[in-house]
């Protein structure tokens, strides 16, 4: 048996940032345990879109804190994470004007550079697109994306430099608890145990499984969203901006290779995954066809875009599309960070800093533990949203 001052379960974006900040905040010996390889779950297939369009002050603050961290990362740490500032456009129907204006006012009050555009201004921004006369949008100039694999590798390396013991191929099968005394460590699949009074469950789609083994009832559901990839016609060139289009129900973003990633904004029709170790990682012909049909309504030249297939990933979702982050009631020393519902990568730095601060007593930045409380559903405190699609937050 070995020992640690803090154990983090899960080598995705949340686990990596939490471990890094625990080390930075003087938590002692930090061990990160990943059952396969870094990014093997949801994070490795993420579009890693960095946007600040939310309807709650907490989530705007956290997404902004994280965006600025990513933007300054290469200059500060000398590691390229593929950050690209493309800007991001949200489009909706004029009937959603009140909600859009409210979000934009909130964003501006918190320092976000964002404007509301009418259909003529939308056409000026994206001349290749076809916008309805009653379409409106919000354009964030600072937004963009990072390369998820490069970002996770860089954060892992920073963590190692600060003393984090990053172990891949180390599957946690049980969190060890000593009655009312709380957490005492973890047991691995190979039978080894690691003692610790602090365990952070950042296991993504696997987090609920560990919770259930402890008799913890949390509303975490793994689902399987699909994503299609298209190569736009050379004469039109690749996409310049990231777009979330409530009118077509799609989002799309440029990829490093010149492809366009296309997915659905809403995930309520996606299949539930009972076993995240075994799910279909492919994409259906029907999904690719539906994405093409929908995006052509906005970008007509995609009628001639070459399909480059796609993939299916995993989201871990909650009923209100906001994560469960914080201490687990009744088990001292156990913390949970899961259920990000597609928001994870854009929130990673702020979540890691805030959760680590909750554990160490350090300054927690923009993170609000009450907003993300693990027990909020049990107490009837679900988070409400301003849009039809809760995924916007």
MOMOPE-V30035 format. One record per residue. N is the residue number from 0. RES is the residue in three letters. SS is DSSP state (@ for helix, = for strand, . for the rest). PSI is psi in degrees with one decimal (none if undefined). OMEGA is omega in radians with two decimals (999 if undefined). Layout:
N | RES | SS | PSI | OMEGA
N | RES | SS | PSI | OMEGA
//
This chain:
0 | UNK | . | 133.4 | 3.03
1 | UNK | = | 179.4 | -3.09
2 | UNK | = | 154.6 | 3.10
3 | UNK | . | 157.7 | 3.05
4 | UNK | . | -27.2 | 3.09
5 | UNK | = | 137.6 | 3.09
6 | UNK | = | 132.0 | 3.06
7 | UNK | = | 125.4 | 3.14
8 | UNK | = | 120.0 | 3.07
9 | UNK | . | 122.6 | -3.12
10 | UNK | . | 36.0 | 2.99
11 | UNK | . | -167.2 | -3.04
12 | UNK | @ | -36.4 | -3.12
13 | UNK | @ | -45.0 | 3.12
14 | UNK | @ | -42.1 | -3.10
15 | UNK | @ | -45.7 | 3.14
16 | UNK | @ | -36.4 | 3.11
17 | UNK | @ | -45.1 | 3.12
18 | UNK | @ | -43.3 | 3.13
19 | UNK | @ | -46.6 | -3.10
20 | UNK | @ | -33.1 | 3.03
21 | UNK | @ | -44.4 | 3.11
22 | UNK | @ | -44.4 | -3.14
23 | UNK | @ | -31.0 | -3.10
24 | UNK | . | 10.3 | 3.03
25 | UNK | . | 34.9 | -3.11
26 | UNK | . | -8.4 | -3.11
27 | UNK | . | -143.3 | -3.11
28 | UNK | . | 115.6 | -3.11
29 | UNK | = | 129.5 | 3.10
30 | UNK | = | 126.9 | 3.05
31 | UNK | = | 128.1 | -3.07
32 | UNK | = | 120.0 | 3.12
33 | UNK | = | 126.9 | -3.02
34 | UNK | . | -29.2 | -3.14
35 | UNK | . | -94.4 | 3.11
36 | UNK | . | 162.8 | -3.07
37 | UNK | . | 128.4 | 3.14
38 | UNK | . | 12.4 | -3.08
39 | UNK | . | -20.8 | -3.13
40 | UNK | . | -120.3 | -3.08
41 | UNK | . | -36.6 | -2.94
42 | UNK | @ | -36.8 | -3.06
43 | UNK | @ | -24.2 | 3.14
44 | UNK | @ | 8.3 | -3.07
45 | UNK | . | 147.2 | 2.94
46 | UNK | . | -15.0 | 3.09
47 | UNK | . | 40.0 | 3.11
48 | UNK | = | 135.0 | -3.13
49 | UNK | = | 101.5 | -3.14
50 | UNK | . | 161.7 | -3.10
51 | UNK | . | 12.8 | -3.07
52 | UNK | . | 96.8 | 3.10
53 | UNK | . | 165.3 | -3.11
54 | UNK | . | 11.2 | 3.11
55 | UNK | . | 139.9 | -3.12
56 | UNK | @ | -41.4 | -3.11
57 | UNK | @ | -47.3 | -3.08
58 | UNK | @ | -31.1 | 3.03
59 | UNK | @ | -46.2 | 3.14
60 | UNK | @ | -44.1 | -3.09
61 | UNK | @ | -40.5 | 3.12
62 | UNK | @ | -34.8 | 3.11
63 | UNK | @ | -44.9 | 3.08
64 | UNK | @ | -43.8 | -3.11
65 | UNK | @ | -42.3 | 3.12
66 | UNK | @ | -45.8 | -3.14
67 | UNK | @ | -35.5 | 3.09
68 | UNK | @ | -49.2 | 3.14
69 | UNK | @ | -42.6 | -3.08
70 | UNK | @ | -35.7 | -3.08
71 | UNK | @ | -0.3 | -2.99
72 | UNK | @ | -50.7 | -3.05
73 | UNK | @ | -42.9 | 3.14
74 | UNK | @ | -38.1 | -3.07
75 | UNK | @ | -38.1 | -3.01
76 | UNK | @ | -4.3 | 3.07
77 | UNK | . | 26.4 | 3.14
78 | UNK | . | 130.2 | -3.11
79 | UNK | . | 121.9 | 3.11
80 | UNK | . | 14.1 | 3.07
81 | UNK | . | 30.5 | 3.13
82 | UNK | . | 130.7 | 3.06
83 | UNK | = | 124.4 | 3.11
84 | UNK | = | 95.7 | -3.08
85 | UNK | . | -20.4 | -2.91
86 | UNK | . | 155.6 | 3.11
87 | UNK | = | 134.5 | -3.13
88 | UNK | = | 130.0 | 2.95
89 | UNK | = | 128.4 | 3.11
90 | UNK | = | 144.8 | 3.13
91 | UNK | = | 178.0 | 3.14
92 | UNK | = | 149.9 | 3.12
93 | UNK | @ | -23.2 | 3.09
94 | UNK | @ | -18.6 | 3.09
95 | UNK | @ | 15.4 | -3.03
96 | UNK | @ | -42.1 | -3.10
97 | UNK | @ | -44.2 | 3.13
98 | UNK | @ | -42.0 | 3.14
99 | UNK | @ | -47.2 | 3.14
100 | UNK | @ | -38.9 | 3.11
101 | UNK | @ | -42.8 | 3.11
102 | UNK | @ | -42.3 | -3.13
103 | UNK | @ | -42.4 | 3.11
104 | UNK | @ | -41.8 | 3.10
105 | UNK | @ | -46.5 | 3.14
106 | UNK | @ | -47.7 | -3.12
107 | UNK | @ | -38.5 | 3.12
108 | UNK | @ | -19.8 | -3.13
109 | UNK | . | 13.2 | 3.01
110 | UNK | . | 7.3 | -3.12
111 | UNK | . | 134.5 | 3.08
112 | UNK | . | 100.1 | -3.02
113 | UNK | = | 144.4 | 3.11
114 | UNK | = | 150.8 | 2.99
115 | UNK | = | 133.7 | -3.09
116 | UNK | = | 140.9 | 2.99
117 | UNK | . | -177.6 | -3.00
118 | UNK | @ | -29.8 | 3.09
119 | UNK | @ | -39.9 | 3.09
120 | UNK | @ | -33.6 | 3.06
121 | UNK | @ | -41.4 | 3.13
122 | UNK | @ | -35.7 | 3.07
123 | UNK | @ | -39.1 | 3.14
124 | UNK | @ | -41.3 | -3.11
125 | UNK | . | 82.9 | -3.05
126 | UNK | . | -21.4 | -3.11
127 | UNK | . | -11.1 | -3.03
128 | UNK | . | 160.9 | 3.09
129 | UNK | . | 114.8 | -3.09
130 | UNK | . | 139.4 | 3.07
131 | UNK | . | 156.2 | -3.11
132 | UNK | . | -26.9 | -3.14
133 | UNK | . | 16.3 | 3.07
134 | UNK | = | 139.8 | 3.03
135 | UNK | = | 166.4 | -3.11
136 | UNK | = | 168.2 | 3.03
137 | UNK | = | 127.4 | -3.10
138 | UNK | = | 119.7 | 3.06
139 | UNK | = | 117.7 | -3.07
140 | UNK | . | -28.3 | -3.02
141 | UNK | . | -13.4 | -2.99
142 | UNK | . | 168.5 | -3.13
143 | UNK | = | -135.1 | -3.14
144 | UNK | = | 169.2 | 3.01
145 | UNK | . | 167.7 | 2.99
146 | UNK | . | 113.3 | -3.02
147 | UNK | @ | -40.5 | -3.12
148 | UNK | @ | -43.9 | 3.13
149 | UNK | @ | -39.5 | -3.13
150 | UNK | @ | -45.2 | -3.14
151 | UNK | @ | -40.0 | 3.11
152 | UNK | @ | -40.7 | -3.13
153 | UNK | @ | -42.1 | 3.13
154 | UNK | @ | -39.7 | 3.09
155 | UNK | @ | -42.2 | -3.14
156 | UNK | @ | -39.9 | 3.06
157 | UNK | @ | -43.1 | 3.12
158 | UNK | @ | -45.2 | 3.11
159 | UNK | @ | -41.0 | 3.12
160 | UNK | @ | -27.2 | 3.13
161 | UNK | . | 8.1 | 3.03
162 | UNK | . | 2.2 | 3.12
163 | UNK | . | 131.2 | 3.07
164 | UNK | = | 98.5 | -3.10
165 | UNK | = | 116.5 | -3.09
166 | UNK | = | 118.0 | 3.03
167 | UNK | = | 154.1 | -3.08
168 | UNK | . | 26.3 | -3.12
169 | UNK | . | 94.8 | -3.06
170 | UNK | . | 125.4 | 3.05
171 | UNK | = | 124.2 | 3.13
172 | UNK | = | -20.5 | 3.13
173 | UNK | = | 141.3 | 2.90
174 | UNK | = | 126.8 | -3.07
175 | UNK | = | 127.5 | -3.10
176 | UNK | = | 137.9 | 3.14
177 | UNK | . | 78.1 | 3.08
178 | UNK | @ | -136.8 | -3.13
179 | UNK | @ | -13.8 | 3.14
180 | UNK | @ | -22.1 | 3.05
181 | UNK | . | -156.6 | -3.03
182 | UNK | = | 141.3 | 3.08
183 | UNK | = | -0.8 | 3.09
184 | UNK | = | -158.7 | -3.14
185 | UNK | = | 157.2 | 3.02
186 | UNK | = | 135.3 | -3.12
187 | UNK | = | 165.2 | -3.12
188 | UNK | . | -27.1 | 3.14
189 | UNK | . | 5.2 | 3.11
190 | UNK | . | -12.6 | 3.13
191 | UNK | . | 153.9 | 3.05
192 | UNK | = | 149.4 | 3.06
193 | UNK | = | 123.2 | -3.11
194 | UNK | = | 138.4 | 3.06
195 | UNK | . | 148.4 | 3.06
196 | UNK | . | -0.7 | 3.13
197 | UNK | . | 122.9 | 3.08
198 | UNK | = | 127.9 | 3.09
199 | UNK | = | 118.5 | 3.11
200 | UNK | = | 96.6 | 3.09
201 | UNK | . | 43.9 | -2.99
202 | UNK | . | 11.8 | 3.08
203 | UNK | @ | -127.3 | -3.12
204 | UNK | @ | -16.8 | 3.13
205 | UNK | @ | -8.3 | -3.06
206 | UNK | @ | -40.7 | -3.13
207 | UNK | @ | -35.2 | 3.13
208 | UNK | @ | -45.4 | 3.12
209 | UNK | @ | -37.7 | 3.10
210 | UNK | @ | -45.3 | -3.11
211 | UNK | @ | -32.8 | 3.10
212 | UNK | @ | -23.0 | 3.10
213 | UNK | . | 3.6 | -3.12
214 | UNK | . | 20.1 | -3.13
215 | UNK | . | 123.9 | -3.11
216 | UNK | . | 101.4 | 3.09
217 | UNK | . | 140.5 | -3.08
218 | UNK | . | 71.7 | 3.11
219 | UNK | . | 124.6 | -3.13
220 | UNK | = | 129.2 | 3.07
221 | UNK | = | 130.0 | 3.11
222 | UNK | = | 170.0 | -2.99
223 | UNK | = | 83.6 | 3.04
224 | UNK | . | 143.4 | 3.08
225 | UNK | = | 155.7 | 3.09
226 | UNK | = | 136.3 | 3.11
227 | UNK | = | 151.2 | 3.10
228 | UNK | = | 133.7 | 3.11
229 | UNK | = | 148.5 | 3.02
230 | UNK | = | 109.0 | -3.10
231 | UNK | . | 155.9 | 3.08
232 | UNK | . | 139.8 | -3.07
233 | UNK | . | -36.1 | -3.10
234 | UNK | . | -27.9 | 3.12
235 | UNK | . | -28.8 | -3.14
236 | UNK | . | 171.1 | -3.11
237 | UNK | . | 166.2 | 3.09
238 | UNK | . | 147.4 | -3.14
239 | UNK | . | -31.2 | -3.04
240 | UNK | . | 163.2 | 2.99
241 | UNK | = | 141.1 | -3.10
242 | UNK | = | 136.1 | 2.96
243 | UNK | = | 110.7 | -2.95
244 | UNK | = | 102.2 | 3.14
245 | UNK | . | -18.4 | -3.12
246 | UNK | . | -41.0 | 3.06
247 | UNK | . | -14.2 | -3.10
248 | UNK | . | 15.4 | -3.09
249 | UNK | = | 156.5 | 2.82
250 | UNK | = | 153.7 | 3.03
251 | UNK | = | 154.6 | -3.12
252 | UNK | = | 150.4 | 3.04
253 | UNK | = | 142.0 | 3.02
254 | UNK | . | 161.1 | -3.08
255 | UNK | . | -34.1 | -3.06
256 | UNK | . | 1.1 | -3.11
257 | UNK | . | -1.4 | 3.07
258 | UNK | . | 172.6 | 2.97
259 | UNK | = | 125.1 | 3.05
260 | UNK | = | 130.3 | -3.12
261 | UNK | = | 131.8 | 3.10
262 | UNK | = | 172.2 | 3.14
263 | UNK | = | 141.4 | 3.09
264 | UNK | . | -44.7 | -3.11
265 | UNK | . | 149.6 | -3.13
266 | UNK | . | 14.0 | -3.06
267 | UNK | . | -15.5 | 3.09
268 | UNK | . | 2.8 | -3.11
269 | UNK | . | 150.0 | -3.09
270 | UNK | = | 141.8 | 3.03
271 | UNK | = | 137.4 | -3.13
272 | UNK | . | 114.1 | -3.14
273 | UNK | . | -33.5 | -3.11
274 | UNK | . | 101.1 | -3.11
275 | UNK | . | -12.3 | 3.05
276 | UNK | . | -16.6 | -3.08
277 | UNK | . | 97.5 | 3.06
278 | UNK | . | 157.8 | -3.13
279 | UNK | . | 113.6 | -3.12
280 | UNK | . | 2.2 | -3.13
281 | UNK | . | -178.4 | 3.12
282 | UNK | . | 145.4 | -3.09
283 | UNK | . | 152.7 | 3.04
284 | UNK | @ | -36.0 | -3.12
285 | UNK | @ | -39.3 | 3.13
286 | UNK | @ | -44.2 | 3.12
287 | UNK | @ | -44.3 | 3.13
288 | UNK | @ | -43.1 | 3.14
289 | UNK | @ | -42.3 | 3.12
290 | UNK | @ | -43.0 | 3.12
291 | UNK | @ | -46.0 | -3.11
292 | UNK | @ | -39.5 | -3.10
293 | UNK | @ | -44.0 | -3.07
294 | UNK | @ | -27.7 | 3.09
295 | UNK | @ | -28.4 | 3.07
296 | UNK | @ | -29.6 | 3.14
297 | UNK | @ | -42.9 | -3.09
298 | UNK | . | 88.0 | -3.01
299 | UNK | @ | -28.5 | -3.09
300 | UNK | @ | -10.9 | 3.09
301 | UNK | @ | -5.4 | 2.99
302 | UNK | @ | -24.8 | 3.14
303 | UNK | @ | 13.9 | 3.12
304 | UNK | . | 139.2 | 3.12
305 | UNK | = | 131.2 | 3.06
306 | UNK | = | 126.8 | 3.07
307 | UNK | = | 33.8 | 3.07
308 | UNK | = | -141.4 | -3.11
309 | UNK | = | -163.4 | -3.13
310 | UNK | = | 165.5 | 2.98
311 | UNK | = | 141.3 | 3.13
312 | UNK | . | -161.5 | 3.07
313 | UNK | . | 133.9 | 2.88
314 | UNK | = | 145.5 | 2.90
315 | UNK | = | 117.4 | -2.96
316 | UNK | = | 158.8 | 3.03
317 | UNK | . | 167.3 | -3.11
318 | UNK | . | -26.5 | 3.14
319 | UNK | . | 10.6 | 3.08
320 | UNK | . | 22.1 | 3.03
321 | UNK | . | 148.7 | -3.00
322 | UNK | . | 162.8 | 2.96
323 | UNK | = | 113.8 | -3.07
324 | UNK | = | 122.0 | 3.05
325 | UNK | = | -165.0 | -3.11
326 | UNK | = | 142.3 | 3.07
327 | UNK | . | 121.0 | -3.07
328 | UNK | . | 133.1 | 3.05
329 | UNK | . | -8.3 | 3.12
330 | UNK | . | 87.9 | -3.13
331 | UNK | . | 134.7 | 3.10
332 | UNK | . | -7.5 | 3.12
333 | UNK | = | 130.8 | -3.13
334 | UNK | = | 150.8 | -3.11
335 | UNK | = | 140.7 | 3.01
336 | UNK | = | 93.3 | -3.11
337 | UNK | = | 170.7 | 3.11
338 | UNK | . | 36.0 | -3.04
339 | UNK | . | -11.0 | 2.94
340 | UNK | . | 35.2 | 3.13
341 | UNK | . | -1.6 | -3.12
342 | UNK | . | -1.2 | -2.87
343 | UNK | @ | -54.6 | -3.01
344 | UNK | @ | -40.0 | -3.10
345 | UNK | @ | -17.2 | -3.12
346 | UNK | @ | -7.6 | -2.95
347 | UNK | @ | -53.3 | -3.10
348 | UNK | @ | -42.4 | -3.12
349 | UNK | @ | -39.1 | 3.11
350 | UNK | @ | -46.9 | -3.14
351 | UNK | @ | -43.7 | 3.12
352 | UNK | @ | -45.8 | -3.09
353 | UNK | @ | -42.6 | -3.14
354 | UNK | @ | -41.4 | 3.09
355 | UNK | @ | -40.0 | 3.13
356 | UNK | @ | -36.1 | 3.09
357 | UNK | @ | -34.4 | -3.12
358 | UNK | @ | -42.1 | -3.02
359 | UNK | @ | -17.4 | -3.06
360 | UNK | . | 11.6 | 3.13
361 | UNK | . | -179.3 | 3.08
362 | UNK | . | 132.1 | -2.98
363 | UNK | . | 8.7 | 3.11
364 | UNK | . | -137.0 | -3.03
365 | UNK | . | -5.9 | -3.08
366 | UNK | . | 134.2 | 3.11
367 | UNK | . | 103.9 | -3.08
368 | UNK | . | -28.7 | 3.14
369 | UNK | . | -37.9 | -3.13
370 | UNK | . | -40.3 | -3.06
371 | UNK | . | 15.1 | -3.00
372 | UNK | . | 134.4 | -3.10
373 | UNK | . | -31.5 | -3.06
374 | UNK | . | 15.2 | -3.00
375 | UNK | . | -32.0 | 3.14
376 | UNK | . | -36.6 | 3.11
377 | UNK | . | -24.6 | -3.12
378 | UNK | . | 13.6 | 3.06
379 | UNK | . | 35.9 | -3.09
380 | UNK | . | 42.6 | 3.09
381 | UNK | . | 147.9 | 3.14
382 | UNK | . | 131.5 | 3.10
383 | UNK | . | 158.6 | -3.13
384 | UNK | . | 163.2 | -3.06
385 | UNK | . | -9.9 | -3.07
386 | UNK | . | 162.1 | 3.08
387 | UNK | . | -39.3 | -3.11
388 | UNK | . | 108.3 | -3.12
389 | UNK | @ | -20.6 | -3.11
390 | UNK | @ | -22.3 | 3.09
391 | UNK | @ | -24.2 | 3.13
392 | UNK | . | none | 999
//
